[in-house]
Amino acid sequence: RYALDALLINEYSCLLNSCLVWFGEGTVKSCLITGGDVLDKKGLHERQRWFNVYVLLGFFVLYRVLCFLVFLKRVSSSKR
């Protein structure tokens, strides 16, 4: 969830007012979807970007620490 949210915010935050999908033919065209519409539909805001990145970094550190503890346990049990 956090990785996808950060990716979507990063991708569409610079396209808030840019049209992504046009409807119509010739000179009469209207915009159907903007980058802001995509973020609104998902319930995302630009201020959530760094929160999501920090959560991902926290998961990374947590798993590294857990793997290190498992490694220490295995090494200590193999020395006996």
For each residue, the residues with C-beta under 8 A, 3 or more apart:
1: 4 5
2: 5 6 52 55 56 59
3: 6 7 52 56
4: 1 7 8
5: 1 2 8 9 42 44 48 52
6: 2 3 9 10 49 52 53 56
7: 3 4 10 11
8: 4 5 11 12 38 39 42 44
9: 5 6 12 13 39 44 45 46 48 49 52
10: 6 7 13 49
11: 7 8 14 15 35
12: 8 9 15 16 35 36 38 39
13: 9 10 16 35 39 46 49
14: 11 18 35
15: 11 12 18 20 34 35 36
16: 12 13 34 35 36 39
17: 34 35 36
18: 14 15 34 35
19: 22 31 32 33 34
20: 15 32 33 34 35 38
21: 31 32 33
22: 19 29 30 31 32
23: 29 30 31 32
24: 28 29 30
25: 28 29
26: 29
27:
28: 24 25
29: 22 23 24 25 26
30: 22 23 24
31: 19 21 22 23 34
32: 19 20 21 22 23
33: 19 20 21 37 38
34: 15 16 17 18 19 20 31 37 38
35: 11 12 13 14 15 16 17 18 20 38 39
36: 12 15 16 17 39 40
37: 33 34 40 41
38: 8 12 20 33 34 35 41 42
39: 8 9 12 13 16 35 36 42 44 45 46
40: 36 37 43 44
41: 37 38
42: 5 8 38 39
43: 40
44: 5 8 9 39 40 48
45: 9 39 48
46: 9 13 39 49
47: 50 51
48: 5 9 44 45 51 52
49: 6 9 10 13 46 52 53
50: 47 53 54
51: 47 48 54 55
52: 2 3 5 6 9 48 49 55 56
53: 6 49 50 56 57
54: 50 51 57 58
55: 2 51 52 58 59
56: 2 3 6 52 53 59 60
57: 53 54 60 61
58: 54 55 61 62
59: 2 55 56 62 63
60: 56 57 63 64
61: 57 58 64 65
62: 58 59 65 66
63: 59 60 66 67
64: 60 61 67 68
65: 61 62 68 69
66: 62 63 69 70
67: 63 64 70 71
68: 64 65 71 72
69: 65 66 72 73
70: 66 67 73 74
71: 67 68 74 75
72: 68 69 75 76
73: 69 70 76 77
74: 70 71 77 78
75: 71 72 78 79
76: 72 73 79 80
77: 73 74 80
78: 74 75
79: 75 76
80: 76 77
